[in-house]
C-alpha cells in the first residue's frame, strides 16, 4: 500500500478562447461523500475521456468514474490550437521529422487515434468540432522554405502525400502575403478542442459518471485504490491516471517531466468589412516552418495566434505573464494581417505542455492495477487520445497490438540536475525561439 499527497493541483488561469465562445456549461457535479466504482480515471482531458470511452466499449457493464480538478475543456484540453496531427511533429527539431522507422510507427498510431476520435464525433454528433481539413506549413523566410524542403524530402521517403505551395497560393488561402512558401499535408484534423472535449464528455455521460471541480488531494493505492478530495472520496480496484504533467504532482516520474507553457490570443469576431479586406478561406490552420514560430488559425470570423514557450516547473502561469506575451501575439498578428488594422483580442491564455528530454511518453502500469497515460510532448489532442485508449486496453488485457508498440517506448529520460535545468531550459527555449526569426 502506498500513499501519495498531491503537491499541487491544476489551477489554470484566464479563460481559453475555445471555451469562451461556447455556451456556458450546465452546473458541475462535484465529488461529495463516499463512492465506489470498478474503474477510476483521474483527469478528463483527451487521454482521460479516450480511456473512459474505450473502457465503456471493453467492459460495458462495469462502473466507470472520471474525476477532474476543473471543468471539462477548461484545462489543457481546451487550451491547445486544435490540430490533431497524423504526421511526425517533433517540437525540438528544425523541421518536425524524426527517424523513418519511428515515424512510420508514429503515423500509424496517430491515425488510429484520429479514427477513434472520428468515431466518437460520429456517435455523438460532434462533426462541427472535428473537421478533416489538413494543415498548412507556412514559411516566412528562405531559411523556412529550406526547412520545409527537408520536411518534404522526409515525407517522400515515408511515402506520404503533400502539396508544395508558393507565396501567392498561400495568400489565396490565408489572405496574407506574409508567407513566401508552404507545404500542405491532408491528414490533420482541425478540432475545436473545448467544443469536442465537452461534447465527448456529454456523450459519454450515459455510460460514465463524471465529477468536475473536484481536485484530488491524495491517493492511496493497494488492493483497492482510494482518491480523496476536499469533500469526498472514491474507491476502485483499478486506477488510470491521465493528468499529463501532474503525474509528478503525485510523486510519479520525478525529475523526468519538463513543464512548458505556450500561449495564444483570439480576436474578437471580425466584421464583414474586415473579413472582405482579409479575403482567403474562412477556415484554415497553419503551423510555422520552424517549430518555435507562430501557429495561426482562422476559424470563421476569428483568428488565433499562438507563439512563445516558457519553462514553468511549478506547472502554472500568471495573468501578468499572459499579458506580457500577448504583446508578442499582437506584433505577430500585425505583421501578418496589416489589412485588419487594430483588431482587439478578446481572449488570451496559456496552456501547460508536458515534454520529456527524449520525447518519450509516460505510459504503462506503474503499480499493481495503476496505469498512466501522459507526457504527450506537445501533441495532447492526438497522443493523449492514443495513450488514453491504449491504457484502457492494457488495463483490461485486450489483444490490441498497439499496446505492445507503446510499451516498447522508453521511459521519459531523467532531467539534468539543478541548476542546469532552471538556467539551461529557459536559455534553450530562448535560443530556439531566436532561431525562428521572422517565423515568430
VENGIMO-V373500 format. One line per field, one symbol per residue. ss: DSSP state (a for helix, b for strand, c for the rest). psi: psi as a letter, one per 30 degrees, with the letter a starting at -180 (. if undefined). burial: b if it has 16 or more other C-alpha atoms within 10 Angstrom, else e. A space follows every 50 residues. Layout:
ss: ???
psi: ???
burial: ???
//
This chain:
ss: cbbbbcccccccccccaaaaccccccccccccbbbbbbbbbbcccaaaaa aaaaaaaacccccbbbbccccccccaaaccccbbcccccbcccccbccca aaaaaaaaaaaaaaaaaaaaaaaaccaaabbcccbbbbbccaaaaaaaaa aaaaaaaaccccbbbbaaaaaaaaccccccbbbbbcccbbbcaaaaaaaa aaaacccbbbbccccccbbbbcccbbbbcccbbbbbbbbbbccaaaaaaa cccccccbbbbbbbbbbccccaaaaaaaccccbbbbbbccccccbbbbbc cbbbbbbbbbbcccccccaaaaaaaaaaaaaaaaaacaaaccccbbbbbb bbbbbccccccbbbbbbccbbbbbcccccaaaaaaaaaaaaaaaaacccc aaaaaaaacccccccccccaaaaaaaaaaaaaaaaaaaac
psi: kkkkkjellkiklkkkeeeffllkllkljkjkaklklekkkjjhaeeefe eeeeefeeifglkkkkkkfakkfebeeggafgjjkflkijffafhflble eeeeeeeeeeeeeeeeeeeeeeeghgefgjkifllkkkkfleeeeeeeee eeeeeeefgkllkkkleeeeefeffkgekfllkkkffkkjljeeeeeeee eeeffffkkkklhikkflkjkbekkkkkaffalkkkfkkkjhgbfgeffg gkhkgfkjjkklllkkllkkleeeeeeeaalfklkkllekfgakkkkkic glkkkklkkljifghlaleeeeeefeeeeeeeeeefhfffbjjkkekkll kkkkllfggkljkajfljgjkljaighgheeefeeefeeeeeeeefhlgj ffeeeeffkllklklllkgeefeeeeeeeeeeeeefbff.
burial: eeeeebebbbebbbbbbbbeeeeeeeeeebbeeeeebbbbbbbbbbbbbb bbbbbbeeeeeebbbbbbbbbbbbbbbbbbbbbbbbbbbbbbebbbbbee eebbebbebbbbbbebbbebbeebebbebbbebbbbbbbbbeebbebbbb bbebbeeeebeeebbebbbbbeebbbbbbbbbbbbbbbbbbbbbbbbbbb bebbeebbbbbbbbbbbbbbbbeebbbbbeeebbbbbbbbbbbbbbbbbb ebbeebbbbbbbbbbbbbbbeeeebeebebebbbbbbbbbbbbbbbbbbe ebbbbbbbbbbbeebbbeeeebbebbebbbebbeebbeebeebebebbbb bbbbbbeebbbbbbbeeebbbbbbbbbbbbbbbbbbbbbbbbbbbeeeee ebbeebbeeebbbebeeeeebeeebbeebbebbeebebbb
//
